[in-house]
């Protein structure tokens, strides 16, 4: 597995809750840049990417509609 940020080697790690030393999550950490990813982080990144794509699609649609309206009013 390679790091999504730098392409470095990702190693399995366990995140601990500092208050009671219990396992918080299983994750992977980049040996090169220190990027940490777990299921929740990846889920949020996918959701944010989907939202970003929806906004880009809506902006492109609005631009297309604006051009169409401008063509009609000439």
Buried (B, 14 or more C-beta within 10 A) or exposed (E): EEBEEEEBEBEEEEEEEEEEEEEBBEBBBBEBEEBEBBEEBEEEEEEEEEEEEEEEEEEEEEEEEEEEEEEEEE
